[in-house]
């Protein structure tokens, strides 16, 4: 019988442990995101209901400019692609390239937040003007909070994968996968939000 090398023994022990104790962390995250999506669905329903009930009420609904929201959409879609590239490079063991892509993703997320703040300062209505305005700020603000948290996650992962043997590495990439799934979720919510608020 051929004896296993120490490395093979460790790998066998890990496989045995995973077989006995399957990893449900990603399922837990997916469950959280589904629940989070229900909150956004409530906001969307409130906005669409108000818009359907008050189509002719003067001053109830404002025409929104498209340039900044379109820029924001491009920023987030590109950031999803850069985050994907970060994951690909981490799995290949290219930590420096992974960190560069992560940093680029975080910068795109922060650029989105800056652009959103610029839009807030140029809108023709305030938070308390009417129900439409309140719903608009609640929706975009809640999404902006998600982008802020996502950018913080990205920077944490960026810091943790600074060495090949760091907390986030080719052999332990769950933190990056979790942050990436969350970021794609945030991007997907923005696309829906963009269509509902700015195009419909």
C-alpha positions, 0 to 999 in steps of 0.5 A: 500500500502506497503511503501518502505524503504529508501534503496529500494527507492534509488534503485527504483530511480536508476532503473528509472534513468537507464531506462530513461538514458541508459549507453552507455559508454561500447558501446563507448569504444567498438567503440574506440577499433574497430577503434584502431583495424583498425590501427593495421590492417593497420600495419598487411597489410603493413607487410604482403604485404612487406613480400609477395613482397620481399621473396627472397631479401637478408637481407630484412626479418630476422628470429626471435627467438621464446623464448622471444615472446613465453614467452610474449604470455604466460605472456599476456594470464595469465594476461587476466585470472588474470584480469578476477579473479579481476572482479569476486572478485570485483562483490562479494565485495571482494576488497582485493582479487580484488586488489591482482589480479589486482596487479598481472595483472599489474606485468605481463604486466610490465614483458611483457614490460621488456621482449620486451625491452630485445628482442629489444636489442638482435635483429640483426637489427635496426629501420632504417635498412629496411622497414621490420625492421621499420614495425616490430618496429612500430607494436611491439612498438605501441602494447607496448604503448597499454600495457603501457597504460593498465598497468596504467589503471590497477594501477588506478583501483587498487588504486580506489578500495582500500575500499568497498565504493571507486570509484570502488566497487561492485556497481560501477564496470564500470571502472574495466570492461572498463579496462578489455575489453581494456586489453583483446583487447590488449592481442588479438592483441598480439596473432595475432601479434605473429602469423603474425610476428613470426610464418608465 
